[in-house]
Amino acid sequence: MSSEAQTTNYPPDQVQFLRIDGRDFILVGTAHVSKGSTDLVREVIEREKPDHVAVELDAQRYQALTEQQRWESLDIKEIIRKKQLATLIVNLLLAAYQKRMGLKLGVMPGTELLEAVRAAEEKGIAVTLADRDVRVTLRRAWRSMSFWRKSLFLSALLASLFDDKELTEAQIQELLKRDVLSELMRDLGEAMPELKKVLIDERDLYLSHKIRQAPGQRVVAVVGAGHLEGIRKALLEYREADLQELNRIPPVSPAWKWIGWSLPVAIVGSIAYIGWTQGLAAAGDSVLFWILASGTPCAVGAILAFAHPLTVLAAFVSAPITTLSPVLGAGYVTAFVQAFVRPPRVKEFQTVAEDVTKLRRWWQSRLLRVFLAFILPSLGASLGMIFGSVEIFGNLF
């Protein structure tokens, strides 16, 4: 049996009471950059005296919010080695967007979630971190999108990040009532349903499952306002969640693997055919052209990133090889070399969330220059691969 109840003590659009199988669930929907939400969370926990508190955090985000030195512990070379740099960049852009909104509104993102944990601990109430690992969420979201969708997603994030337009008082008051990041995700979800599915719908189901599993007769759940309605429905409708499936990182499509290997095989085969039909000199010319066509724009990308000369050299040398292998991209080689010869400073890890919102800092910060040394050579190598392929295929005839 499940039912809804409501009290006039709290705003009805922010606090909802559910009774399910004799247990009481109190859902508190917050804006992650709202001082009012922080006060409301503490008030609900102190007044309702729950047996358990669940918050929309995973272990990674909780550690990020509670440990001020978290960026210093990042091993950037290990992240590059594991080919997780793209995920880190997206994660950083999302965090920077929220922090930037927090600076405008006077409250840092996630304050109300930490306040829920503090209030619970002060009362001796157990806490559940109910959200899915943010790394899993981001990787599932990334894998769900096509190359074009990924480009749109990053463009939207960057556009919002560098938008310096001042907010009016009315806009600030409206934002204080909303979960800013969820609103951004919802807007993106209208254009990219697959993104909304991973970032909103799946997490609604995951959070509701964790909230239902929380022990005790009376549970307070503190979640972003954007998740409130989805969690409420999932709880009332007894929706089941397969956590193993929701935590699975989808493998790369076999079709993409086939495409990834078919182009290199076609290029190598074309050069071999040119050598057979037109002579070794013609094949040598094609090989030289491939080296120049793929290596030059990749090296130019490294130069535009103001990368170290060794990184530029690595870009030129690695691009002709990595463009013929879908296993390793040139950007990961150049980023690793850049991080090795110009390791980021400790203070840059501390200020990265602010630096990422300032365009000039991307070239001034050693840490952000590692990101540029990944992005720009990758773009250059891709352009070079396209140009080189067209020329070599044309030489067949």
C-alpha positions as CSV (number, residue, x, y, z in Angstrom):
1,M,0.0,0.0,0.0
2,S,1.2,3.5,-0.9
3,S,-0.2,6.9,-0.4
4,E,0.6,10.6,-0.4
5,A,0.2,13.1,2.3
6,Q,1.1,16.7,2.6
7,T,1.6,19.1,5.5
8,T,1.3,22.9,5.3
9,N,4.5,23.3,7.3
10,Y,6.7,23.1,4.2
11,P,6.5,24.4,0.6
12,P,4.5,21.7,-1.2
13,D,6.8,21.9,-4.3
14,Q,9.9,21.2,-2.2
15,V,8.8,18.7,0.5
16,Q,6.6,15.7,-0.2
17,F,5.4,13.0,2.3
18,L,4.8,9.4,1.1
19,R,3.5,6.4,3.1
20,I,4.5,3.1,1.5
21,D,3.9,-0.2,3.2
22,G,3.7,1.4,6.6
23,R,6.9,3.4,6.2
24,D,7.2,7.2,5.9
25,F,9.3,8.7,3.2
26,I,9.9,12.5,3.3
27,L,11.3,13.7,0.0
28,V,13.1,17.1,0.1
29,G,13.7,18.7,-3.3
30,T,16.5,21.2,-3.3
31,A,18.3,23.6,-5.5
32,H,22.0,22.8,-5.3
33,V,23.0,26.5,-5.1
34,S,20.3,27.8,-2.7
35,K,20.8,29.0,0.9
36,G,17.1,28.5,1.4
37,S,17.4,24.8,0.5
38,T,20.2,24.5,3.0
39,D,18.1,25.9,5.8
40,L,15.1,23.8,4.7
41,V,17.1,20.6,4.8
42,R,18.2,21.1,8.4
43,E,14.7,22.2,9.5
44,V,13.1,19.0,8.0
45,I,15.7,16.7,9.6
46,E,15.5,18.3,13.0
47,R,11.7,18.5,13.1
48,E,10.8,15.2,11.5
49,K,13.4,13.1,13.5
50,P,13.9,10.4,10.8
51,D,15.5,7.0,11.5
52,H,17.6,7.4,8.3
53,V,18.7,10.1,5.9
54,A,19.5,9.5,2.2
55,V,21.2,12.1,0.1
56,E,21.8,12.5,-3.6
57,L,25.5,11.9,-3.4
58,D,27.9,9.1,-4.3
59,A,31.2,8.5,-2.6
60,Q,33.2,10.4,-5.3
61,R,31.0,13.6,-5.1
62,Y,30.9,13.4,-1.3
63,Q,34.7,13.2,-1.1
64,A,34.9,16.1,-3.6
65,L,32.7,18.3,-1.4
66,T,34.3,17.4,1.9
67,E,38.0,17.3,1.0
68,Q,39.3,20.7,0.0
69,Q,42.6,19.1,-1.3
70,R,40.9,16.6,-3.5
71,W,42.3,17.9,-6.8
72,E,45.9,17.7,-5.4
73,S,45.5,13.9,-5.2
74,L,44.7,13.6,-8.8
75,D,47.3,11.6,-10.8
76,I,46.9,13.2,-14.2
77,K,49.3,10.8,-15.9
78,E,47.3,7.8,-14.5
79,I,44.1,9.3,-15.7
80,I,45.6,9.7,-19.2
81,R,47.0,6.2,-19.1
82,K,43.5,4.8,-18.4
83,K,42.1,6.9,-21.2
84,Q,39.7,8.7,-18.9
85,L,40.8,12.2,-19.7
86,A,37.7,13.0,-21.8
87,T,35.4,12.0,-18.9
88,L,37.5,14.1,-16.5
89,I,37.1,17.2,-18.7
90,V,33.3,16.8,-19.0
91,N,33.1,16.2,-15.2
92,L,35.2,19.3,-14.6
93,L,33.0,21.4,-17.0
94,L,29.8,20.3,-15.1
95,A,31.4,21.1,-11.7
96,A,32.7,24.4,-13.0
97,Y,29.2,25.4,-14.3
98,Q,27.6,24.6,-10.9
99,K,30.4,26.5,-9.0
100,R,30.0,29.5,-11.3
101,M,26.3,29.6,-10.6
102,G,27.0,29.2,-6.9
103,L,29.3,32.3,-7.0
104,K,26.6,34.3,-8.7
105,L,24.0,33.2,-6.2
106,G,26.1,33.3,-3.1
107,V,26.0,29.6,-2.2
108,M,28.4,26.8,-3.3
109,P,26.9,23.8,-5.0
110,G,26.1,20.8,-2.8
111,T,26.0,22.9,0.4
112,E,22.5,21.6,1.2
113,L,23.6,18.0,0.7
114,L,26.5,18.4,3.1
115,E,24.2,20.2,5.5
116,A,21.9,17.1,5.4
117,V,24.8,14.9,6.3
118,R,25.9,17.2,9.2
119,A,22.5,17.5,10.6
120,A,22.0,13.8,10.6
121,E,25.4,13.1,12.2
122,E,24.6,15.7,14.9
123,K,21.5,13.7,15.7
124,G,23.2,10.3,15.5
125,I,21.1,9.4,12.4
126,A,22.6,7.0,9.8
127,V,23.2,8.3,6.3
128,T,23.1,6.6,2.9
129,L,24.9,8.0,-0.1
130,A,22.1,7.1,-2.6
131,D,23.4,8.3,-5.9
132,R,25.1,6.3,-8.7
133,D,28.9,6.7,-9.0
134,V,29.3,10.0,-11.0
135,R,32.0,8.3,-13.2
136,V,29.6,5.6,-14.2
137,T,26.9,8.2,-15.0
138,L,29.2,10.3,-17.2
139,R,30.7,7.3,-19.0
140,R,27.2,5.9,-19.7
141,A,26.1,9.3,-20.9
142,W,29.2,9.7,-23.1
143,R,28.7,6.2,-24.6
144,S,25.1,6.8,-25.3
145,M,25.8,9.8,-27.6
146,S,26.9,9.9,-31.2
147,F,29.9,12.0,-32.2
148,W,27.5,14.8,-33.3
149,R,25.6,14.6,-30.1
150,K,28.8,14.8,-28.1
151,S,29.8,17.9,-30.0
152,L,26.5,19.5,-29.3
153,F,26.7,18.6,-25.6
154,L,30.2,20.0,-25.2
155,S,29.2,23.1,-27.1
156,A,26.2,23.7,-24.9
157,L,28.4,23.3,-21.7
158,L,31.1,25.6,-23.0
159,A,28.6,28.2,-24.1
160,S,27.0,28.3,-20.7
161,L,30.4,28.3,-19.0
162,F,31.7,31.3,-20.7
163,D,28.4,33.3,-20.7
164,D,29.3,36.4,-18.6
165,K,25.8,37.9,-18.8
166,E,24.7,39.4,-15.5
167,L,21.6,38.0,-13.8
168,T,18.8,40.2,-12.9
169,E,17.3,40.1,-9.4
170,A,14.2,38.3,-10.7
171,Q,16.4,35.7,-12.4
172,I,18.4,35.1,-9.3
173,Q,15.2,34.5,-7.2
174,E,14.0,32.1,-9.8
175,L,17.3,30.2,-9.9
176,L,17.3,29.9,-6.1
177,K,14.2,27.8,-6.3
178,R,15.6,25.4,-8.8
179,D,18.2,22.6,-9.1
180,V,20.4,24.5,-11.6
181,L,22.3,21.5,-12.9
182,S,19.2,19.4,-13.3
183,E,17.6,22.3,-15.2
184,L,20.6,22.3,-17.6
185,M,20.3,18.6,-18.0
186,R,16.6,18.9,-18.7
187,D,17.2,21.5,-21.4
188,L,19.8,19.4,-23.0
189,G,17.6,16.3,-22.7
190,E,14.9,18.0,-24.9
191,A,17.4,18.0,-27.7
192,M,19.2,14.8,-26.7
193,P,16.7,12.3,-25.2
194,E,19.5,9.7,-24.7
195,L,21.3,12.1,-22.5
196,K,18.2,12.8,-20.3
197,K,17.7,9.1,-20.0
198,V,21.1,8.5,-18.4
199,L,21.4,11.7,-16.4
200,I,17.9,12.1,-15.1
201,D,15.6,9.0,-15.7
202,E,18.2,6.3,-14.8
203,R,19.2,8.2,-11.7
204,D,15.6,8.7,-10.6
205,L,15.2,4.9,-10.7
206,Y,18.6,4.4,-9.0
207,L,17.9,6.9,-6.2
208,S,14.4,5.6,-5.6
209,H,15.8,2.1,-5.2
210,K,18.4,3.2,-2.7
211,I,15.9,5.3,-0.8
212,R,13.5,2.4,-0.5
213,Q,16.3,0.1,0.7
214,A,17.3,2.6,3.5
215,P,16.5,1.1,6.9
216,G,14.1,2.5,9.4
217,Q,10.4,3.4,9.5
218,R,10.9,7.1,8.8
219,V,13.3,8.1,6.0
220,V,14.2,11.6,4.8
221,A,15.6,11.8,1.3
222,V,17.4,15.0,0.1
223,V,17.6,15.2,-3.7
224,G,17.8,17.8,-6.4
225,A,14.5,19.4,-7.3
226,G,14.9,18.0,-10.8
227,H,14.7,14.5,-9.4
228,L,11.8,15.0,-7.0
229,E,8.9,14.1,-9.3
230,G,10.6,11.1,-10.9
231,I,11.6,9.6,-7.5
232,R,8.1,10.2,-6.1
233,K,6.5,8.3,-9.0
234,A,9.1,5.5,-8.9
235,L,8.4,5.0,-5.2
236,L,4.6,5.1,-5.5
237,E,4.6,2.7,-8.5
238,Y,7.1,0.2,-6.9
239,R,9.4,0.4,-9.9
240,E,12.2,-2.1,-9.7
241,A,15.8,-1.2,-10.5
242,D,18.5,-3.5,-11.8
243,L,21.5,-1.8,-10.2
244,Q,23.9,-4.1,-11.9
245,E,22.5,-3.1,-15.3
246,L,22.4,0.6,-14.3
247,N,26.1,0.4,-13.2
248,R,27.2,-1.3,-16.4
249,I,29.4,0.7,-18.9
250,P,28.0,-0.1,-22.3
251,P,30.7,-1.6,-24.6
252,V,31.7,0.1,-27.8
253,S,29.4,-1.0,-30.6
254,P,30.8,-3.8,-32.8
255,A,29.9,-1.6,-35.8
256,W,32.1,1.1,-34.5
257,K,35.0,-1.3,-33.9
258,W,34.5,-2.6,-37.5
259,I,34.6,1.0,-38.8
260,G,37.5,1.8,-36.6
261,W,39.6,-1.0,-38.0
262,S,38.3,-0.9,-41.6
263,L,39.7,2.6,-42.4
264,P,43.3,1.8,-41.3
265,V,43.2,-1.6,-43.1
266,A,41.8,0.2,-46.2
267,I,44.6,2.8,-46.1
268,V,47.4,0.2,-45.6
269,G,45.9,-2.0,-48.3
270,S,45.7,1.0,-50.7
271,I,49.3,1.8,-50.2
272,A,50.3,-1.8,-50.7
273,Y,48.1,-1.9,-53.9
274,I,49.8,1.3,-55.2
275,G,53.2,-0.3,-54.6
276,W,52.1,-3.4,-56.5
277,T,50.5,-1.6,-59.5
278,Q,52.6,1.7,-59.7
279,G,55.9,0.7,-58.1
280,L,57.7,1.2,-54.8
281,A,58.4,4.8,-55.5
282,A,54.7,5.6,-55.7
283,A,54.0,3.7,-52.5
284,G,56.8,5.5,-50.8
285,D,55.3,8.8,-51.9
286,S,52.0,7.8,-50.4
287,V,53.6,6.8,-47.1
288,L,55.4,10.1,-47.0
289,F,52.2,12.0,-47.8
290,W,50.4,10.1,-45.0
291,I,53.1,11.0,-42.5
292,L,52.9,14.7,-43.4
293,A,49.1,14.8,-43.8
294,S,48.4,13.3,-40.4
295,G,51.4,14.5,-38.5
296,T,51.4,18.1,-39.5
297,P,47.9,19.2,-38.3
298,C,48.4,17.2,-35.1
299,A,51.6,19.1,-34.5
300,V,49.9,22.3,-35.3
301,G,47.2,21.5,-32.7
302,A,50.0,21.0,-30.1
303,I,51.5,24.3,-31.1
304,L,48.2,26.1,-30.8
305,A,48.0,24.6,-27.3
306,F,51.3,26.2,-26.5
307,A,52.6,22.7,-25.7
308,H,56.2,21.9,-24.9
309,P,58.4,21.3,-28.0
310,L,58.7,17.6,-27.1
311,T,54.9,17.4,-27.1
312,V,54.8,19.0,-30.6
313,L,57.4,16.4,-31.7
314,A,55.4,13.6,-30.1
315,A,52.3,14.8,-31.9
316,F,54.1,14.7,-35.3
317,V,55.6,11.3,-34.7
318,S,52.6,9.6,-33.1
319,A,49.8,10.8,-35.4
320,P,50.7,8.7,-38.5
321,I,50.7,5.6,-36.3
322,T,47.8,6.3,-33.9
323,T,45.5,7.4,-36.8
324,L,45.9,3.8,-38.1
325,S,44.9,2.3,-34.8
326,P,41.6,2.8,-33.0
327,V,43.1,1.6,-29.8
328,L,45.1,4.7,-28.9
329,G,44.5,8.3,-30.0
330,A,47.2,10.9,-30.7
331,G,45.7,13.2,-28.1
332,Y,46.4,10.7,-25.3
333,V,50.1,10.5,-26.4
334,T,50.5,14.3,-26.5
335,A,48.6,14.8,-23.2
336,F,50.8,12.3,-21.5
337,V,54.0,13.8,-22.8
338,Q,52.9,17.3,-21.9
339,A,52.0,16.2,-18.3
340,F,55.4,14.5,-18.0
341,V,57.5,17.4,-19.2
342,R,55.4,20.2,-17.7
343,P,53.7,18.6,-14.7
344,P,50.8,20.7,-13.3
345,R,51.4,22.8,-10.2
346,V,49.6,22.0,-6.9
347,K,47.9,25.4,-6.8
348,E,46.4,24.7,-10.3
349,F,44.6,21.7,-9.0
350,Q,43.1,23.9,-6.2
351,T,41.9,26.6,-8.6
352,V,40.9,24.5,-11.7
353,A,37.2,24.9,-11.2
354,E,37.6,28.7,-11.4
355,D,40.3,28.6,-14.1
356,V,38.3,26.6,-16.5
357,T,35.7,29.4,-16.8
358,K,38.4,31.9,-18.0
359,L,39.5,31.4,-21.6
360,R,43.0,32.8,-21.1
361,R,43.7,30.5,-18.2
362,W,43.5,27.5,-20.5
363,W,46.8,28.6,-22.0
364,Q,48.3,29.9,-18.7
365,S,47.6,26.9,-16.4
366,R,49.8,23.9,-16.9
367,L,46.9,21.6,-15.9
368,L,44.5,23.1,-18.4
369,R,47.2,23.1,-21.0
370,V,47.4,19.3,-20.6
371,F,43.7,19.3,-21.6
372,L,44.4,21.5,-24.6
373,A,47.3,19.2,-25.5
374,F,44.7,16.4,-25.6
375,I,41.9,18.2,-27.5
376,L,43.7,20.3,-30.2
377,P,46.1,17.6,-31.4
378,S,43.2,15.1,-31.5
379,L,41.3,17.4,-33.7
380,G,44.3,18.0,-35.9
381,A,45.0,14.3,-36.2
382,S,41.3,13.7,-37.2
383,L,41.4,16.3,-39.9
384,G,44.7,15.0,-41.2
385,M,43.4,11.5,-41.3
386,I,40.5,12.6,-43.5
387,F,42.7,14.6,-45.8
388,G,45.3,11.9,-46.1
389,S,42.7,9.2,-46.7
390,V,41.1,11.1,-49.6
391,E,44.4,11.7,-51.3
392,I,45.6,8.1,-50.9
393,F,42.3,6.6,-52.1
394,G,42.5,9.0,-55.0
395,N,46.0,7.7,-55.9
396,L,44.5,4.3,-56.5
397,F,43.1,5.5,-59.8
